[in-house]
Each structure stands twice: as structure tokens, then as C-alpha cells.
Amino acid sequence: MSDIKSQVEECLKQAEEIERAGVIKDKLNTTFRENLRYEFLKFLVYLSDGDGYVDEKEIAFINSTLGYRMTEGQIKSIMFYDKLHDDSYTRKVPFALKGFVLCDAGRKLNDDKKRANNLVNTFRALGQEFVACNDVTSEREVNMLTDYLAVMEKFLKEYGLYDSKLSVKARKAEKRSVDEVLEELNQLVGLDGVKQEVNSLVNLLRIQKLREEKGMKQPNVSKHLVFSGNPGTGKTTIARMLADIYNSLGILSGGQLVEVDRSGLVSGYIGQTATKVNGVVEQALGGILFIDEAYTLTAKKGEGDFGQEAVDTLLKAMEDNRDNLVVIVAGYPDLMDEFLNSNPGLRSRFNKFIFFDDYKPDELFQILLGMAKKQDYVLSEAAKVKAKEYFEQACANKTENFANAREVRNYFEKAVSKQATRLVKNINSIDEQMLLTIEADDLENFVSVS
């Protein structure tokens, strides 16, 4: 536990530095250090509800790690008054993290410390040790921890500060025909506009291929794309399909898809960013380079940021390898416009957009049914009614963190966990139908975030 206490203390000291630097403009009732310590406390109290009760080991962990003298009654009071018992808590970024992000993004302190990343990593380590501190580790606790960290990581990504551990992922092309890929595409739920755009693109490429085979001249059509849409709308899935299509048509020699974010392209030191970008491009030659949240390369940067160096290096690599590399940039619609407007070279090379609309309530419901079927589950009739109502309310009350199909996955995984908890109480009388069926009580109720 001494290591996690040291991590927490380091973050608290950094909070003091940030406050002294004048970063925090909001009027607080306490110091920024104490504000952060209370954020840590709320986080652990929130997690304590994951297994349904607070035990002595969890209380001891809180008091020892954070320096409090909490009782079970005080913890329950915090849970109630700070509204930590519903999903609204996980949808809000901690105030303390905003201060750390403002410090890093604005280069308020003259050093290379990644304070915001360090804070998120401390939340992660703190949560992991807390979940493991007693003999009861439920799937719900783990999901709660994952959901909360995802909100913080998303916030870092928006400011280009997220240091991903998996910043570059490569996937080999699947050897299949264009028609097989298009059949899979057309069977996806929703995405009608995307399907039309991809089918039109494939038709154009097929005709160009025929003209080439007959020795006819080809119009110069850029194959680079902008995927514009909110999280969980299928951008990465479509990029993978396009890699297979380009490979099948012989447009790309390898057909691999290399996925990368800012942290896979940008380094913190002069000269290293260009080397990093060229290394990623080398992996992607003959295939597609998919840059997720590309706007983080140019958005909200202070002096000394190397995101622009990454863009300049990428543009040169695209020109040098224009016949053997396709680049797809993806992200939120408004932020992608800002990204393309930040450099004339970007706008000229990325002139074809594919817009990914948010899923409608019925489409989210169909995605849920598909997920359940793949995992050998079915929804009871009552559960279907409840799920439809949930997605209607979720779409009518979207938050900035709404994640479309990812919301469905979280919803489904929580239902599976609740079903298991319900069934295990009568484990000796469980039959196959009971194991298959998700009941209405297993599904979450919608909680609006005020």
C-alpha cells in the first residue's frame, strides 16, 4: 500500500504547485489539494457500492491511503449527499482533473511532467487496489472502475494529453472478396448513409480498375478519407472493411490496417516526433493508416507542443507514398473541421467525408439483441420493453459522453452481471432457459444527469 500512498501524495503535491501557478480561477471553499483529496475519497466511496456494502477492510483502506478517519455511517452519508449511487457520477469529469489538464495543455509550468496523465493513472491504481483490498471482487465493481476511467481518458484525449498504452495497433487484411465485405457491411445495424457512401466508393474504384486494365486514363481521385462522428458509431469497423476492400481490388498491396492515436505519433522531445511518425507510416505502407481522434494533433496546444510536427511529417509521408498508403482521420465532427482548417495541406488531401450519425433508439435496441444472441442470451418480453424504453430515454437525454454502441455494450455487460447475481442465489434450481434469459430486473433503469 505504500506505493499507492506515495502516488496519491505526489498528485496532492502537484495540486499545490498548480494552485500556486494561478491555474485555478474558480473560487474554492478549500485548497486545490484538499479538493483533490476529496475527489479521491468520493471515487473510493463510489466503488465501495459495487459489491453492495462497505466492509471493514475497505474503510481501513480509505483511511490509511487518504489520511481520513471515516466511519461506515460517514461513508454512507457521502454516498447519499454526493449522489454517488447512480450513473450520473461516472458521466462527470472530476473538477481536479480539469485543473491538471489546464496546467498541462496551457504549459503553465515549465517542465515536461505529464500531470494529468499521472493523475488518471493514480485514479486507476487507487481503484484497482481498493477493489482488491477485500475478499469480494465483483464484476460490477470492475465495470464501475472501467466506466469512470473511460470518462477521464476521453477528457484527456480531447486535449491531446492522453498517453495510451496501446497507441499503435496493427491488423492484417482478411483475404475475402469485395462482395463478401459488402455483404457484411450491409448487414450492420443502421449506418445507412455510411453504407451508401462506401458502396459508391467501391463502385468508383471498380470502374477505375477496369479502365486501368484497358489502358485508359484515370482521373486522380484521392483515397484518403475523413470519418466524422461521435464515439461508438462504427468508424473503426468501417475502416477495417475498407482495408479488406482495397486489398481485394489490388489498390493496396498489403491491406493491413494500422490504428494509431496522438500518443503513437507525438513525442515530447525535439526531433523524436518525426521519427515516430515515419515508423508508424512504415508499418502502414501497403495498407491503411487510421488516426483516431486526429484533432488532438492540433487542438488546444501551447508552445513546445509537437503535434504540428507530426502533421507536417505525415503530409510529407502521404505525398512520398501516395500510391501505396491510404490515411483515414477520424473524430468528432466539429473538432475534425478545426483539425482540417489548421493546415491548408490537410484540407487539400482530405476532401472526402463520411459522416457517421448517432444510432437511433431502435437501432441501439437491435444492437443489444445482436450482442445477446452472439453470447447465447435472449431477452424476455418484459426485458425487451424495458430496454426499448431505456434507449428512448438515453437518446432523448444524451450527455456529451454518450457513446452509442459502447453504451449498449456496457448496458448488456451490466445486465449479464446482474443476471448472474440473481441466479446464483438459487444455484441448485437453475435450468437452461434461466441461464439463457435476461429478465427485466436484470436491466438498468435510466438515470438522467442533471
N, C-alpha and C positions, 0 to 999 in steps of 0.2 A: 504493500500500500504506500510505502514511502515514495516510490516513483510517481504515482499519480498525485500525491500531495505536492511534490515538487513541481509537477506540470501545472497544477492549479495555482500555486503560489507564483510561478513565473508569469502566468496570464494576469494575475492580480497586480503584479508589479508593472506589467506593460500597460494596464489600465491607468495606473498612476502617471506613467510617462505620457500617455495620450491626453490625459486631463491637463497636465502641466503645459503641454504643447498648444493648448487652446482649441483642440479639435471639437470638443463637446460644447455646442452652443445652447443646447436645451438646459433649462433650469431644473436641476435635480434636487430632491429633498435630502439627498445624501451624497457621498463621494461617488465617483465613477467606479472606484474599486469596490465599494460596498454594493453598488448596483449590480456589478458583475457577479459578486459572491452570491447575491440573492437569486440571480438568474441560474447559477449552478444549483442552488437549493431547489428552486421550482422544477428544474429539469429532473432531479432525482425523485422529488415528490411525485411528479407526473409518472415516472417509470414505476414507482412503488405500487401504483394501482394496477399494474399489468397482471399480477398474479392474484389480484383480488383482496389483498390485505398487506399491512405493513408489519413485518416481524422484527424481533429484537436485533438481528444481525444487520438488517437494512438501516435501522435507526442508528446503530453503532457506527456503521459505515459513514452515514451522513455527518454525524457529529465529529468523528475522527478526521475525516477528509477535509471538511469545510470549516471546522472550528466552531460549530454551533453546540447548543445543549437542548436539542429538540426532544419533546415527548411525543408519544403517539397521538395525543389529543391535539397538539400544536400542528403536527403534520397534516392531520385531517382538516384542521381549520384552514391551512394554506391551500389544500386541495379544493376546498369549497369556495373560499373568497377570491382566489385567483383563477377559478374556473378551469382547473387542470384536468377535470374528469371527462371532458368532451373533446371532440376533434378540433375545435377551434384553436386550441393552444398550439397544435402542430402546424397550423397554417400561418402563423405569425413569426416573423424573424425577430429574435431577441434584440432589444434595444442596444445592448452592449456590443453585439456583433456589428451593428450599423456604425458604431464609433470606431471599431477596429478597421472596418472596411474604408471608411472615410480617411483614416490615417494612412493606410497603405496606398489607396488609389490616388490620393492627393499628394503623396510623398511628403507628408508633414514632418517626418523625422528622417534625418539624413543618414540612413543605413539601409542595409538590404534585408532586414528581418521581415519575414512573412508573418506578421502578427495575426492577421485574420485567418489564414490557414492554420496557424498554430492553435488559435482558439477553437476552431472547429474540430481539429484533431484531439484537443483536450476534452471537449464535449464527448467525442467518440470514445476515447479511452476511459473517461469517467463513467459513461453509461455502460460500457462493456464490463468493467469491474463491478459496478453496482449490481447488474443483472446476475453476475456470477458469485456474488458475496454470500448467498444462502444456498440451500439445497433445492430450491424450486426455481427452475428456469422455464418459463412458458413461451410458446411460440408467439403469443400476443405481446409479451414484453419485448421480444426481439423485433417484432414488426413495429411497435411503438418507437423503439430506438431508431430503426431504419427510416421511418417516416419523418422523424424530427430532424435527423441529419440531412435528409434529402432537401428539406426546405432551406437549411443553411448553405448547403453546397450549391443549390440553384442560385442563391443570392450572390455568392462569391463569383459564380460563372458570369452573371450579368455585368459584373465589374471587371471581368478578366483576371480574377485573382485566384481562381480555383486551381490547385496543384493536384491534378488527377494522378492516382497511382497506376491507372490503366489508360495512359494518354494516347497510345497508338495500338490499334487492333487491326490485324490483317485476316482476311477471309479469302480462301481460294475459290475460284469460279466453279460452279457446278456445271458439268457437261450435259446440257439439255437443249432441246430445240427452242426456237423463238416462240412457237405456238404453245409449247408446254409452259413456258414462263408466262405468256399472256393469259393462258387459262387459269393459272394460279392467281394472277393479278385480278382478273375479272370476277373471281370467287371471293375476293376480300369484301368485308362489310364496308358499306359506304364508299367514300373517296371517288364519287362519280366523276368529278372534274379532273382528278388526277388520272383516272383510268383513260379518259378521253385524250388527255394530253400525251400520255405515254403511247397509246395506240397510234395517235397521229405522228408522233416522233418515229415510231417503228416503221410506219408506212413510208415516211420520207426516206429513212435510211435504207429500206429495202429497194426503193426505186433508184436511189443513188448508186447502190451496189450493182444493180442491173445495168445502169448507164455506164458505170466504170468497166464492167465486163465486156461491153460492146464498144469500148474505146471512145465513148462520148465524154464531152467536157462536164465537169461537176461544179455547181455553184458552191462557193466557200461558205459552209454552214457551221457555225460554232456548236460544238457538242457539250460545252461547259454549261452548267445549269445552276439556278438558284432555287432551292427548296424553301419556301416561305410558309411558316405555320407554327402553331403552338406545340408544346410537348405532347407526345403520345399520339400523334396523328399519322404515323406510319412513314415518316421521312426516311429513316434508316432502312426499313423494309423495302421501300421502292428503290432506293439506291442499290441494294443488293440484287434486286431483279434486273435493273439496268445493266449492272456489271455482267450478268449472265447473258443478257440480250446482245450487248456489244461484242462479247466474246463469240457467241454463236454466229453472228453476222460477219465475223472476221475483221471487225473495225478495231478491236483491241487484241493484241497478241496473247495476253495472259488472262485478262478478265477478272483479276483479283480486285477486291475492294479493301482499301486501307482507310480505316476510320481514325480520325485524329481530332483533338480539341486544341485550344490555345496552348496548354501546358506541354503538348507534344511538339510544338513548333517554336516556342519562345523560350529563350534562356535569359538569365539575369545579368549576363556579362557581355561586354563588347566583343563582337565577332563570333560568339558562340551560336547566336540565333540563326545566322545564315547556314552554318554547318548543320544545325539541327534540321532546318527546313530541307536542305538538299538531301540529307539522309532519308527523310520521310518520302520525298519525291522519288528517290532511287527505289524504295520499296514499292512504290505505286506505278512505276513505269510499266506500260503494257496493260494497265488497269485503270481503276477509278480511285481518285483521292477524295474522300468525303470529309469535309471540315465542318464539324458540328459547332454550333454557336459561334460562327465565324466573326460575328460583330465584336466579340471580345478582343479581337486583334487591334481594333482601332477605337473602341468606345471608352470614354471617360478616363483618359490616360494623362498622367503628369509627365514632367520632364524625366528623361532617363529610361522611359519605357521602350522596349524593343519590339513591340507589336508591329510598328510600321516597317521595321527592318524585315520582319517575317513576310509582310505583304509584298514589299519590293522584291525580295528574293523569290517568292512564289511566282510573281508575274514574269520574272525573267525565265524561271524554270518552265513555265507554261509555254512561253514563246520558243524556247530551245527544244521543247519536246512536244510540239503541237500535234504531231501525227501519232504520238504513242502515249498520250496522257489525257484523261478527262478529269476535270475537277468539278465537284459539286459542293457548293457552300450552302449551309442551312442555318435557320434560326427564326426568331420571332419576326413577324412582318415589318413592324416599324423600325426595329433595330437593324434589320438587313438593308433597308433603304438607306439608313445612315451609313452603314458599312460601305455600300457601293458608291455613295456620294463622297466618301472620304478620299477617293483617289480616282482620277479620270481613267486610269488604266483598268480599274476594276469594272467600271460601268461598261466600257467598250468590249471587254472579254466576256462578261456575264450579261447577256442580253435576252436570255430565255428564262422565264419564270414558271415554276409550277407551284400553285397555291394549294395548301393543304387545309381545308376547312375543319373546324371543330366537328366532332361527331354529334349527331342529333340524339335525343334520349332513346329512341327506338333502336338506333344503331349501337349505342352502348349496351343496351339490353341484349341485342343479338350477339355482341362480342362476349358478353357474360355467358350466354348459353353455349357458345363455341368453346370457351375456356373450360366450362364444366364438362362438356362432352369429351374433350381431349383427356381429361383426368378421371373419367369414369364416374362422373356425378350427374345428377339430374335435379332440377328444382321442382318442388311440389307446386301445385296450382296456386296455393296461397303465397308461396315464396315468389312466384313469378309476378303476381300482382304487386307485392311489396317492392320488388326490385324495380319494376317499371315506375312506380311512384317515386322511388329514391332517385332514379336518374332524371325524371322530370324536374324534381326539386333541385338537384345538383346543377342541372343546366340552366335553370331559371335564376340560380343564386351563385353563379360562378365567381370564384375568387381569382386573384392574379396567379395563384399556384395551381389552378385546375389543370390536370394532366391527361385528360381524355382516356385513352385505352389503359394508361397506367393506373388511373383511378379505378378502373374496372378490375384490374389485376389485384390491387390492394383490397378492394371490396370482396373479391372472391376468396382471397387467401384468409382474410379475417373470418369469413363465413365457414371455411373449412376448419379453422381452428376452433370456432365456437361449436361446430357440429361435433368435433372430437371430444370437447369438454362435456357436452351434453350426453353423448353416448356412453362415455366411459363410466358414468355413474351407475349404469345398468349393464355392465360389460358382459355378464353371463347370459343375457337375453337378447343380444343383438343378432339380427338376421341380415341377409344380403341386401334386402331392399332398404333397410335402415341405413346401412353403410353407403348406399348409393345416393340417398335423398338428402338434399339441403332443404330444411324447413324454414318457414318464415321467421321463427325465433332466432335462427342462426344468422340472419341478415341484420346489418346495422340499420338504425334509424338515422335519417338525415338530420344533421345539426347545422343550422345556419350560423355563419360567422358574422357577428355584428360589427 
